[in-house]
């Protein structure tokens, strides 16, 4: 496969970093919304909080996650980094796919169910066991996701488990 030159690699890395910022920033924003928004004073306000969480999830988190995966694949295929040449890259792939699946099948439903519960119960939704279980899952899962993101960012910077002294590593 043809590899990108220096300029192409920089552009691809820039786009990847923008996607990382979207995914991580969206996760931070969503977690802060869930944890720090003041107590709702009405069912409509609680519904608004829940709809805002869906907006952040759909418009920021999901595009950032998909962008990270796509640009990561492109970086691996079109630059000297490769797909499995370095353990840290492989670990990032595993974590990225895991976080996307975890977000899709565990966290996404908890965020998406909240507005319907709020619509049905109004402000008393905060006493509903399903609503509170979703809230707790969002908090704990969100913290777990953010820790995974920080770990992926850290290993991207430190690049541990590299083959030292390799001519290919020096070029990358």
N, C-alpha and C positions, 0 to 999 in steps of 0.2 A: 504494500500500500504506500502511496506517495505521502511523504511527511511534509508538514507545514514548515516554512522557513521561520526565521526569528520574528518577523513582523506578524505573521499569521498566528504564531504561538502566543504572542503578547495580546493580540486581539481576542483570541479564544480564552485565554486566562482572565482577561478583563471581563468578558461576558460571564464566565464562570463565577468570578468574584461578585458580580452584581446579583447573580442568582443566589449565591450563598447569603448575601446581605438580605435579600428578600425573604428567603426561607427562615433564617435565624431571626431577623428583625420581626417578621410576622409572628414567630413563635414567642418572642419576648413580649410583643404587643398583646397578643392573645392571652398570655399568662398574666400579664399585668392587669388586663381588663377583668379577667376572672377573679383575681385576688384582690385588686385594689379599688375597683369601682365602689363608690359608697353604696350603702344599702338603698335599694329601690324603695320609693315611697308610693308607687302605684303599680298595678299590673301592666299598664302601658309602658312605664319606664323599664320594668324588668324585661318586657318583650323587646324593647329597643336595645337593651344591653345584649340580649341573646341574638338579635338580628345583626347587630354590629359584629359579634363574634363570628357569625357565619360569613359576613362580608370579608373580614380579615382572612378567614380560612380560605374562602373561594378565590379572592382576588389577589392575595399576597402569598400565603403559605403554599398553596397547591402549585401555582405557576413557578414559584421559587424552587420547590422540590423537584418538579419535572425538569426545570431548566438546569438544576445541578446535575441530575442524572444524565441528561442529554449532552451537556457540555463536558461532563466527566468522561463519557464514552468517546466523544470527539477528541478530547485531549489525549486520552490513552491511545486512540487509533491513529491520530495524525501528528503526534509528537514522539520523541524518543522514550517517553515514560513507559509506554506499553500498558498492557492490561494486568499482567501477573508477574512482571519482572521484579517488583518491589512489594514486600509484604504489607507495607503501610498503604499502598494503593489498593491492594486486595481487601484489606480491612475496611478502608473507606467505602469500597463498593458494597461490601456486606452490610455495613452500617447504614449506608444510604438506602439500599433496598429494604432493609429491615424497618428503618424509620418511615419510609413511604408506606409500607404495608401496615405498620402499626398505626400511623396517622389515618390511613384509609379505613381500616377495619375496626379499630378500637377507639381512637379519639374522634374521628369524624362523626360517627353516629351519636356520640355523647353531645357534641356541639349542635348537630342538626336536629336532635330531638327536643332540645330545650324550648324553642319558640312555641311548638305545638302544646307542650305541657303548660307553658305560661298562658297561652291563648285560652286553654280550657279552665285553668284554675286561677288565673290572675296572680295577684301578689301572694296568695296563699300557696303558690307553687313552691315557695321556699320551704314549706312544710311537707311537700310531697316526697316520698321516699325515692322514687325514680329520679326526680329532678335533683335531689341531693346526691344520689349515687353518681349520676352523670357529672355533677359539679366536682365531686371528689375524684372521679376518674380523670376528668380534664386537668385538675390541679396536679395530681400525682403523675399522670402520663405526660403532661406538659413539662414538668420539671425533668423527668427522665429524658424526654426528647431534647431539651435544651442542653443537658449534660452530654448527651451523645453528639450534638452539634459542636459543642466546645471541644470535645475530644477529637472530632474529625478536623476541626480547625487547627488544634494543637499539633496533631500528627502531620498535617499539611505543612506546617512551619518547620517542625523539628525533623521530619522525614526519618524517623527511627527505622531500624532494621534494614538499612541500606547496605548494599555490598560496597564496602569502602575500597578505594583505589581503582575502581573500574573506570576505564576510559569512557564508557557510555554514560556513567553517572556524572562525570565531569562535564560532558556535553549537555546533559539535561539541566 
